[in-house]
Amino acid sequence: VKHFQNPNCHLIFRSLKVEADDFYNGRSNEDMGYIETSPDINKPDADTSLEIISKEDLDNRHGKMFGHGETTLRSTAGNVLVGESVEETKYLYGGIPYPYYKTNGSFVSSNRDITIEGQNVFLKLAQVKSAEGHLYLVSENNVRSLASNVFAKDGITINGVRFDQEVFSTDYIYSPQTTNSTPGNGHLKYVSKSMPQRSD
């Protein structure tokens, strides 16, 4: 596929693999795209993976994605973008207006492992959740999370030259803690390509 664009449809597949020059899921905060894989009740062991490979940017700023099986979002020469803000105006005492930003509802979710990989990975007020698996955020350059909710039951691995996290009071990057400190078993592990490895 040369260009994959889902403007605002809800697309459901048993499994899905897309290879495209560029990929857009959703058109705007008002017209969001939704792509998911769902199992066949008559074939419980069938493949339900979701794999998107884009040469250029993989754009899910205005999209929702759910993979019942293993889920992979990979840009070979561009960035992976998940989430966007919605600006509202609120008022202080005395009627002084100020801008307020909230999520547009964009997410990437899976029951299994999630891999998000690109030249840069940008999460902006997004939700990324692996309910039962591991989350891998992999970048040739930077991984940046801006006020995003990121969760993986079996641990989170972030691999890039630099990792930036801007956290507000209601946002987190979290994985359940266990007594076993082995990376990938309920712990967050950050691997820098320009610094010695650090495990938290």
CORQUI-V321727 format. One record per residue. N is the residue number from 1. RES is the residue in one small letter. SS is DSSP state (~ for helix, > for strand, _ for the rest). OMEGA is omega in degrees with one decimal (none if undefined). NEAR is the number of other ideal C-beta (glycine too) atoms within 10 Angstrom. Layout:
BEGIN
N:RES:SS:OMEGA:NEAR ; N:RES:SS:OMEGA:NEAR
END
This chain:
BEGIN
1:v:_:179.3:11 ; 2:k:_:179.0:7 ; 3:h:>:174.4:11 ; 4:f:>:178.8:18 ; 5:q:>:173.0:15 ; 6:n:>:-171.4:20 ; 7:p:_:-178.0:13 ; 8:n:_:-177.2:15 ; 9:c:_:172.1:14 ; 10:h:>:-175.6:11 ; 11:l:>:-178.0:13 ; 12:i:>:179.7:12 ; 13:f:>:170.5:16 ; 14:r:_:170.9:15 ; 15:s:_:-176.8:18 ; 16:l:>:170.1:19 ; 17:k:>:-179.7:12 ; 18:v:>:170.4:15 ; 19:e:>:-173.3:14 ; 20:a:>:174.7:17 ; 21:d:_:174.0:13 ; 22:d:>:-171.4:17 ; 23:f:>:177.5:26 ; 24:y:>:175.1:21 ; 25:n:>:-176.7:28 ; 26:g:_:-176.2:26 ; 27:r:_:-177.7:15 ; 28:s:_:176.7:12 ; 29:n:_:178.8:16 ; 30:e:_:179.8:10 ; 31:d:_:-176.5:11 ; 32:m:_:176.7:23 ; 33:g:>:-179.6:22 ; 34:y:>:177.8:17 ; 35:i:>:179.4:24 ; 36:e:>:169.6:18 ; 37:t:>:-174.5:24 ; 38:s:_:-176.2:13 ; 39:p:_:172.0:16 ; 40:d:>:-176.5:11 ; 41:i:_:178.9:6 ; 42:n:_:179.0:6 ; 43:k:>:-173.8:10 ; 44:p:_:-178.4:8 ; 45:d:_:-178.1:7 ; 46:a:_:-179.8:11 ; 47:d:_:176.8:14 ; 48:t:_:-176.8:24 ; 49:s:_:175.7:19 ; 50:l:>:-177.1:25 ; 51:e:>:178.8:18 ; 52:i:>:178.5:25 ; 53:i:>:-178.6:16 ; 54:s:>:176.7:26 ; 55:k:_:179.4:15 ; 56:e:_:-176.9:17 ; 57:d:_:171.6:20 ; 58:l:>:-167.0:29 ; 59:d:>:174.6:23 ; 60:n:>:179.9:29 ; 61:r:_:-178.4:22 ; 62:h:_:-175.2:24 ; 63:g:>:175.2:28 ; 64:k:>:-178.2:20 ; 65:m:>:176.4:27 ; 66:f:>:174.8:18 ; 67:g:>:178.2:28 ; 68:h:_:176.4:20 ; 69:g:_:179.8:19 ; 70:e:_:-172.8:20 ; 71:t:>:-178.2:28 ; 72:t:>:171.5:18 ; 73:l:>:-174.0:26 ; 74:r:>:170.4:16 ; 75:s:>:-174.3:25 ; 76:t:_:-178.3:13 ; 77:a:_:-178.8:12 ; 78:g:_:-177.7:18 ; 79:n:_:170.7:18 ; 80:v:>:-175.0:27 ; 81:l:>:178.9:24 ; 82:v:>:173.6:27 ; 83:g:_:177.2:26 ; 84:e:_:-178.2:22 ; 85:s:>:172.0:19 ; 86:v:>:-177.9:13 ; 87:e:>:174.0:9 ; 88:e:>:176.7:10 ; 89:t:>:173.6:8 ; 90:k:>:-173.1:9 ; 91:y:>:173.7:10 ; 92:l:_:174.0:8 ; 93:y:_:-176.1:5 ; 94:g:_:175.7:5 ; 95:g:_:179.8:6 ; 96:i:_:-178.0:8 ; 97:p:>:172.9:9 ; 98:y:>:-178.6:9 ; 99:p:>:178.6:9 ; 100:y:>:-176.9:12 ; 101:y:>:177.4:15 ; 102:k:>:-178.9:11 ; 103:t:>:174.0:19 ; 104:n:_:178.0:22 ; 105:g:_:-179.8:16 ; 106:s:_:178.3:28 ; 107:f:>:167.3:20 ; 108:v:>:-174.1:29 ; 109:s:>:179.1:18 ; 110:s:>:172.0:28 ; 111:n:_:-176.4:20 ; 112:r:_:-179.9:18 ; 113:d:_:173.7:19 ; 114:i:>:172.7:27 ; 115:t:>:175.6:19 ; 116:i:>:-170.4:24 ; 117:e:>:177.1:21 ; 118:g:>:175.1:27 ; 119:q:_:169.6:17 ; 120:n:_:175.7:19 ; 121:v:>:-178.5:28 ; 122:f:>:174.7:21 ; 123:l:>:-176.0:26 ; 124:k:>:-177.4:20 ; 125:l:_:-176.7:23 ; 126:a:_:171.0:27 ; 127:q:>:175.4:19 ; 128:v:>:-172.3:28 ; 129:k:>:169.5:17 ; 130:s:>:-171.8:27 ; 131:a:_:-175.5:13 ; 132:e:_:-173.0:11 ; 133:g:_:-177.1:19 ; 134:h:_:176.5:21 ; 135:l:>:176.9:26 ; 136:y:>:173.2:20 ; 137:l:>:-169.7:26 ; 138:v:>:-178.0:17 ; 139:s:>:172.0:24 ; 140:e:_:-177.8:14 ; 141:n:_:-171.5:14 ; 142:n:>:166.6:16 ; 143:v:>:-176.9:24 ; 144:r:>:176.6:19 ; 145:s:>:178.2:26 ; 146:l:>:174.9:18 ; 147:a:_:-177.8:21 ; 148:s:_:175.4:25 ; 149:n:>:-175.6:19 ; 150:v:>:-173.9:25 ; 151:f:>:171.7:17 ; 152:a:>:-175.8:27 ; 153:k:_:-173.5:16 ; 154:d:_:175.5:19 ; 155:g:_:-177.9:21 ; 156:i:>:174.8:26 ; 157:t:>:179.0:20 ; 158:i:>:-175.2:21 ; 159:n:>:179.6:19 ; 160:g:>:177.3:24 ; 161:v:_:-178.2:14 ; 162:r:>:176.6:14 ; 163:f:>:178.9:18 ; 164:d:>:177.2:11 ; 165:q:>:173.9:16 ; 166:e:>:-169.7:11 ; 167:v:_:171.8:12 ; 168:f:_:-169.4:11 ; 169:s:_:-175.9:6 ; 170:t:_:-173.8:7 ; 171:d:_:-174.5:19 ; 172:y:_:161.6:14 ; 173:i:>:-166.5:20 ; 174:y:>:169.6:12 ; 175:s:_:-177.4:22 ; 176:p:_:179.9:12 ; 177:q:_:176.6:10 ; 178:t:_:178.7:12 ; 179:t:_:178.4:6 ; 180:n:_:-176.0:10 ; 181:s:_:179.7:11 ; 182:t:_:178.0:11 ; 183:p:_:-179.5:18 ; 184:g:_:178.0:15 ; 185:n:_:176.6:14 ; 186:g:_:-177.4:19 ; 187:h:_:175.1:19 ; 188:l:>:178.6:18 ; 189:k:>:177.6:19 ; 190:y:>:179.0:18 ; 191:v:>:179.0:16 ; 192:s:>:177.9:14 ; 193:k:_:-179.5:12 ; 194:s:_:-178.2:7 ; 195:m:_:175.1:10 ; 196:p:_:-179.4:6 ; 197:q:_:178.4:11 ; 198:r:>:179.2:9 ; 199:s:>:179.1:12 ; 200:d:_:none:9
END
